[in-house]
């Protein structure tokens, strides 16, 4: 099997490719092809054929998301209104750092991608909503944007076509909730970063009330390659039904934590033991979160699981961002879940009751359990809270995301919780 | 025959909205029962409209849904087997045909209980000391969900509270984060100094820093907040539980809008005013003047004794007649009042005869009010809900936010209609509050503020540049010409030829807006008595298309009633002044003659053989009177007030009269055998008087039909849980008195009576709102046909409408109105009065809280006009008056006042025609300025002391309640 790495092959973290060098390695070819030779609907059709799915965590087919942007008739007054593309680069999911690699290592690829996506949806303004702490990425992106303007890839009449695109870099003031696309839009508008009620979806009423597409960095970065090399090539990259490659990551006590662009659909075992080098000496794998902090735990029983959207779902978790967080047998799962829940409680926007008060309630309960002051009733109460904060009952997906590691920890590490309660202390104490 | 004789209409269709959209009803199955719900409405509103109990917090009928609290969760089943379903938020889900819903379904019910449990993790257990307790929506909803056992073991988060001014108290620890306060204050009422701050379970609702809330509607936070975060501060200072309040339906006496209020009383003092829902007028909100402006009825200045005649301690009518007989004069002249009830004015007119009835208004005022009346009689005066539905509003020379604030709030809502239209195009229902705001952004319906000074509606206006009053008048006339001419734009050009091209552009903008608008409304008012402008609007109305509506706003609660009693014989103040009164008794009823200078008042007192003042509070005229008769304030009286639209609305006493106080009409009746024709003798009951006035006094609406049927089945003024009835006077007497009898109104001074819910379908206003399980005023939805709609037992409306032929008497007097604009030129500046909601009538000065919030004495001028004042170097100036007195005002240059106009604010403007009296403005020495500032701070100190004294006095009188308050006949 060939191991092509289209997303990352031009990455240079020390000094990313400048415009001329990037063009030399084939950069911006896709822009010329798209804006000069293809119609927007042709671009959309290619992307649809490629089977590209969102890499931000939800795995929603990208072309389908785009297709919800209303197509107004020319006589409709809304025909001439703005549409927007937003790149969600607010990478704040604990255990996830893949976008940073792309942003710092090959910023031109993102700009190229955003021109394609904007062209496909008919947007003339695009925004990169960047995590506030990504200072280096901000500098490199701005340099790249300036170069793109200077070389006629941004601004009016891109590559002598009649297509126009302005691209703005916006650095976040720093809240996890800004990764939620409607909260991101509110933040970009200068409002409180509270998620919006859906429907209406941003594709219909997004930034400033106009049709808006929000795509993740990694999702977008696939577009130039799909345009250049076609949907069949893209589909063939993967090991399973999910097309393309995926930047998988591993953190926790593995030998070599890191990021790898691999064919979509490799197994957990391959990722953890081949690429991440297995567990550190003396440690065993107890469990792992397959795709960031807001996915359910899986265990050593799932090592042969294929890391694809459907496969991980069927196993009771989510592929999420593909950034695995490993839990070893010397670290306390209760402590880990508490740590995660503190994060979610801290990052709740405070809008809806289950999230605002429920996450804090979980933290209070877990803190007592971890400190050895928990009771059996606390476990019932945690189960109840998991149900209380589940999908459909909250305003957005933050609280359900917080529930996922908690509910699965209660399932897989039930004994650990019981031991905390029975022994009135954390049984892992001293093992750190 | 007065050609202005009103035709009286009691039909509700007169008031029914043309915009009332008929929605399709679809069948939805709720807990297995089929019900008909309006398609597309949100499920919560639809379900509440069907009188189901479904708890909620963040949703509000006027503000729509946002889905924050998650309290209204229900189950939506996939099919009729009701086996499988998912939890949905009722407030965020539109009604769809054939839905199967479970309100009682266990998972949803448990979730609702858990939402309360989650809110309670941080809610203090301070209900016993919380002002909201007993009328708390959170308490009600908690009980409704069945939550009773606390499982959360952690500590509660605490906040630091803010000082938000003298009206609203802040206790953030009680907050359940429903976001209603922010949504009302910022989104609905346009306040700028309040917001949600912070995140997670530390969201804080308040100002950036401590300080007086700037909005004129801040008091609504008290009702909007579902728990005790925002409470009524003056009420808290002299507090009683809702269940211990005796309440009566009333009408706000703050302006001519006629907002419906409910007044609460305990131990003889009035404790609070809250909004009383009326779908066509105030809806769910009143302004702070309405909520807090009643306090003068408890004030130090109340007149509670007869003075000028000797009487035995207990008031006896025949002794009074004998004592008064000594003061009989050849003729009796009566001065009516725009703030007195229609009964009192009509009784006075009957007492003195039409030739001797004086309106108490200047000719200018009369003519201005005649213009308002003309539109009222043509039925062209828009209701508040009409205004809210307008798509183009033009406000002419009136700062609505400071004069008729509730109208300003409606204007603000109207500017959102373009947003609702756009949302509808996008398939977003109008109740999806956040989504509508997102979709529409800054899109607003047209609002043109043609004004000389910026106002608090500027932020939603398409145009608000200050201009001279003459320019406003010219534009009004141009609009009038446009309305009369089929080729408006060409005409506009000729009409404004030679004038500024800017105003021409503005005119064509306005004209285009009006042409495109479906329901334009043009609003003006009487705050500057700008007669030419009002007449221009009146003329405009005569040839404006039928879909145009107007709101010409008088200045006082019953001004329209008073005008309807005026005929060709009615004396203006000018005519009264010219009259030989040397052998006349003059009865001034509820009128301190603020339109007159103190010289003119003195002159009246000297000329009149006897000056009788009937009023509830001391004022400059009562000080000069030979005889003062204590009147009841509106809180102790029954009567009718006619609002700007011509709606005759009844108000009811919240507590019995304490003799010798009588309602003004009663005094008229008591005086009739001495001063009058004797026609009122024996009409001791209001119902008798009303019958008589209906038959004999033109301009008195037929109120009998409205009340007669209810007198047999009285409603209770006191809730079922009213406590201490037998104990409250036990320190004075152990004998339990018989309840006071109120034979005149459909309400009883007791807990007895069917409590407004007699099942006979009686159309009675509710004295207070309560329903089983709903102790807060959100219980109102149980009494509406649908939430936010008409009341299910709405009181019959009496409306004065009629023909609009100009009367002969009017044509004569209008030419004799000396000036058509109440303003004065000083230093080349047009001097006008600065309106302020808390300082624009004679009673505002009697309310400590308002005195604290009123602006300091000041003169506002355009920055470019500062050069007229000693090269712009002065901070204060001295205003000198005709009577050689003077006062110092702060000179405040602002950018947003028309050049050449100056706005004067001084408390004396509320008791005298200050602008007419100004002769010059001079410089003032530094020493005088510091003395002035010293005086201001002393005044503030005195206000605070007076506030405390007043409170101490009220607390004292709680211990010594006049027996008449609780018992009959002692």
Interface residues (C-beta under 8 A of the other chain):
Chain A: X175 X192 X196 X197 X199 X200 X204 X205 X208 X209 X345 X346 X347 X348 X349 X350 X351 X352 X353 X354 X356 X357 X358 X359 X360 X361 X364 X365 X368 X377 X381 X384 X388 X392 X393 X394 X395
Chain B: X66 X67 X68 X69 X70 X71 X73 X86 X87 X88 X92 X111 X114 X115 X118 X119 X121 X122 X151 X152 X153 X154 X176 X177 X179 X196 X198 X199 X200 X201 X202 X203 X426 X427 X428 X432 X434 X435 X438 X439 X440 X441
